[in-house]
Structure formats: structure tokens, C-alpha cells
Amino acid sequence: MNSPAKVKFLTSIQELLPPFNWPPDSYIIAGSGPMAMRGIREAVDIDILVNTSLWSVLEQQYEAIGATKNEIVIGRLEIWKDWMNLTEKIDEMIENREMMEGFPFMRLSYVIDWKQYLGRPKDIVDIGLIKDYLQRNGNFFS
């Protein structure tokens, strides 16, 4: 299904990510990106979660920001070396990535774990949208 949310997000990542030529086993598109690619809802930004090897390369080229210097912003890309409650699972999440349209994405099961941890009103809504999507598509572990 090519929903407007998917088309918009896919167009953005096709434009922004290829010039970096990052190996797909070194990062995943996280946050609301996996939702946008499935047409669940639009993504406002592009969150990228990287392994320690790619982070080491990036921090030599770009300035890390934030109180703990854990984020690099390049245009609309927000690149992270950690991911709150899932930081210890970064390598696992990247290894278990889901390839869509040639790009590595965080699995929805991890998105749910992250959003449950955050527990903000918008996260509760997103969890409901993800669960509805998974029920309609017959797969709870995507």
C-alpha cells in the first residue's frame, strides 16, 4: 500500500540517506519512521539509530549535541547513539532490522517497547495505531 505517509517518508529517505552510503548493518531508521513506511501515520523527523562503529565515524565529522552528546543533527536527520530504555539492545535491533524499500528499519515490536516506556499521550495513541495495523495485517511480531 502506498499511503501518502509512506510516499512522503520514502521520498525523504531516498533523497537524504544514499549520499552517506552507510552499511545497512550499522543503522536503523527508528522512531515514527517504521510507522510512516507502513502508512500508519506520518513521521515529522527522521530518527536514525547507529551502532558504536558508525557513531565513531560520524562524531569525527559532525558535532554531537545534547547534554550527553548523544545526538548528531544533519538537516532533517536526527542520528542517535542511544535509545533510552532500548540502548542495551541497539546491536540486537540493528541485527533484527526489517528491510523495506532497501532501507533498514526498527521492527514495530521495538517501537512498541520504546513508546510504552515513554508513555506520553501521543505514544499511547501510537501503540493503539500499531496494534490495529498488526491485527489488520495478521502479524503481531513485525
Protein Blocks (a to p, Z undefined) as FASTA:
>chain_A
ZZfklmmmmmmmmmmmmmnopafklbccehjllmmmnomaccfbdcddddfklmmmmmmm
pccedjkopaccehjbccdfbehjlmmmmmmmmmmpcceehiacddfklmmmmmmmnopa
klmmmmmmmmmmmmmnopakZZ
